[in-house]
Amino acid sequence: MDRKTVGTVVSVKKQWWLKVNTKPVRMHALDGATFPHIIKVSYMVNGTEYFKRKWIRACDQPPAVGAEVTVLYDESKPSKSKVL
């Protein structure tokens, strides 16, 4: 990854099917449960729009929709990228 650009968060989805329990003893099913997120980022390279999805851990706070994030991409193949 040798080039850098700014991308915009298009969507943030919670993965309801993957529950992470944070308490050793729970009173009900969702007591102390946190969920990971998947964010979708759009970025432009040479007039072409690309999309990248990134998985955010359950203990981390995902960025809001419309927030700007840094995207590293390969100059020879811009679809190959990494969201920071």
C-alpha positions in Angstrom: 0.0 0.0 0.0 1.8 3.0 -1.2 -0.8 5.7 -1.8 -3.1 7.5 0.7 -6.6 9.1 0.2 -9.6 10.1 2.3 -12.7 7.9 2.3 -16.2 8.5 3.6 -18.1 6.0 5.8 -21.2 5.1 3.9 -22.9 2.6 6.3 -22.4 1.1 9.7 -24.1 -2.3 10.4 -24.2 -4.1 13.7 -23.6 -7.9 13.5 -26.5 -9.1 15.6 -25.6 -12.8 15.0 -22.2 -12.5 16.8 -22.7 -11.6 20.5 -19.7 -10.9 22.8 -20.6 -11.3 26.5 -18.8 -8.8 28.8 -20.2 -10.0 32.1 -19.5 -13.4 33.8 -23.0 -13.7 35.1 -26.0 -12.4 33.1 -29.6 -11.8 34.3 -31.1 -12.0 30.7 -29.8 -12.8 27.2 -28.5 -9.4 26.3 -27.2 -8.3 29.7 -23.6 -7.1 29.1 -23.6 -8.1 25.4 -21.7 -6.1 22.8 -21.7 -6.6 19.1 -19.0 -6.0 16.4 -19.7 -3.8 13.4 -19.0 -3.7 9.7 -18.4 -0.4 8.1 -18.5 0.4 4.4 -16.2 3.1 3.1 -16.2 4.7 -0.3 -13.1 6.4 -1.8 -12.2 7.9 -5.1 -9.1 7.2 -7.1 -8.6 8.8 -10.6 -12.3 9.6 -10.9 -13.4 6.0 -10.1 -15.3 5.3 -6.9 -14.3 2.2 -4.9 -15.9 0.6 -1.8 -14.2 -1.2 1.0 -15.7 -3.1 4.0 -14.0 -3.3 7.4 -14.8 -5.3 10.4 -14.7 -3.3 13.7 -14.2 -5.3 17.0 -17.0 -5.4 19.6 -14.9 -3.4 22.1 -14.1 -0.6 19.7 -16.4 2.3 18.8 -17.2 2.4 15.0 -17.0 5.8 13.2 -20.3 7.6 12.4 -21.9 7.6 8.9 -20.4 10.4 7.0 -17.1 10.5 8.9 -13.8 10.7 7.0 -11.3 7.9 7.4 -7.8 7.3 5.9 -7.6 4.7 3.1 -4.3 3.2 1.9 -4.4 1.7 -1.6 -2.1 0.1 -4.1 -1.3 2.5 -7.0 -1.3 -0.3 -9.6 -4.6 -1.8 -8.4 -6.7 0.8 -6.5 -9.4 -1.8 -5.5 -6.8 -3.4 -3.2 -7.0 -1.2 -0.1 -6.8 -0.9 3.6 -8.9 1.3 5.9 -7.1 2.8 8.9 
